[in-house]
Amino acid sequence: MKLVSYDENHKPRFGAIVGLHVVDMARASAFYAKQDASILEIPVRIEEFLEQAELLTPSARKIVEIFEIFEAAPEKSVSKLLADVKLLPPIARPPKIICVARNYAEHAKEAGLEISPIPIMFARFANTFVADGDPVLVPTVSDNLDWEGELAVIIGKSTNGKRIGKAEAMDYVYGYSIFNDVTVRDYQFRITQYTAGKNFRASGPFGPVIVTADEIADPHKLDIKTTLNGQVMQFANTETMIYDIPTILENIAEFIDLEPGDVIPTGTPAGVGFKRKPPIFLKDGDTISVEIPGIGVLTNPVVNEARN
């Protein structure tokens, strides 16, 4: 399934993309439950759905299957044309956003930094999120705005105080999305803490969809491509990650619980702007895109904060 959040009257609603339509999962569950008593009520927001993902996912799949059969004449009360919908970041307020740094050897090399013996992690904040198609802002205090295309892991169940091993870690993955860890480089490197440089306003493109894990045969065999104004800047495969997803999740669960809805960007490959000669930074009028086959394309214009 391809799951989304979309805007309706300035409020987020939970949907699934089926063909050319977005199916509203709360309305569809109420409508189709009249035909199939096994379909359970699905909440309006994806955050609430993920909290009950194990229970509600079978109902969501049935709704998608029914709609696929009848898409030629869809029930108008439960769907909208995708072209008419404004997508939002798939999860507006995840419990946590834990990013992984320096997880590709070539990126560490280009940055002149050592490969860490354990995953390097830092936190992002949800109010930095930017939806597909919405602008990334060049802040008034810096012009060192850089891109970092990444695969994002979406967690589907809680570890509930349990430390997990690599063998079971993938059981906690609900799906995958795309993240662009846009970074203000001079703020990132002013001190050893990444927090400020990684959390500027409108610096976290995320989406456009969450693809459920069953549709991705191997998340460690995915191409990642970042383009700036149509020119390829990053191209790599997740098989070259230093730390795979089970290792990342095992390390996180050592110190904090995984929770449904957590977003975990897994690091960026080589090709960022600040180490190019001369450096290239995002500027007003640019368009930055990150593509991962099987998930989609995340595209954002770049504008100056002062004119937004």
Sequence and secondary structure as in RCSB ss.txt:
>XXXX:A:sequence
MKLVSYDENHKPRFGAIVGLHVVDMARASAFYAKQDASILEIPVRIEEFLEQAELLTPSARKIVEIFEIFEAAPE
KSVSKLLADVKLLPPIARPPKIICVARNYAEHAKEAGLEISPIPIMFARFANTFVADGDPVLVPTVSDNLDWEGE
LAVIIGKSTNGKRIGKAEAMDYVYGYSIFNDVTVRDYQFRITQYTAGKNFRASGPFGPVIVTADEIADPHKLDIK
TTLNGQVMQFANTETMIYDIPTILENIAEFIDLEPGDVIPTGTPAGVGFKRKPPIFLKDGDTISVEIPGIGVLTN
PVVNEARN
>XXXX:A:secstr
 EEEEEEETTEEEEEEEETTEEEEHHHHHHHHTTT TT     SSHHHHHHTHHHHHHHHHHHHHHHHHTTTS  
GGGEEEGGG  EE S SS S BEEEES BHHHHHHHT    SS EEEE  GGGEE TTS EEE TT   EE  EE
EEEEE S  TT    HHHHGGGEEEEEEEE  EEHHHHTSSS  TGGG  TT EEEEEEEEEGGG S TTS EEE
EEETTEEEEEEEGGGBSS HHHHHHHHHHHS   TT EEE    S  STTSSS     TT EEEEEETTTEEEEE
EEEEGGG 
